[in-house]
Amino acid sequence: MAIISCPRCAKKISDKSQNCQHCQLDMTGMSAERKQHLAIEARDKKMQGVLNQSMLALILFLAGFCFLYFWALEPDGYEAVVSKGMIALGFLWYIYARARLIYLKRKN
């Protein structure tokens, strides 16, 4: 008995099990080609999610930048603090998402 990764959810399961206890994928009679196809779909879905997060982080960063520099905000007002927070959060989130994307690409 060996431990393998589920083709759909990539969680560890036994190679003797008929279906995945995590995502309920029925693996009885499934060809190796179909398993590979499901694994590729799962990887692509995860990468698309990370790309979407990256885009949202970039939008947050740019919105904070636009609010801070294109509106006439008080330098010490709460709007300026919120804008700077948006810039910082968007930047850090973007860096994290891009690092995760690089990790996923190298992993595969």
PyMOL commands that set and color helices and strands:
alter all, ss='L'
color gray80, all
select helices_A, chain A and resi 32-70+78-107
alter helices_A, ss='H'
color red, helices_A
select strands_A, chain A and resi 3-5+12-14
alter strands_A, ss='S'
color yellow, strands_A
deselect
rebuild
show_as cartoon
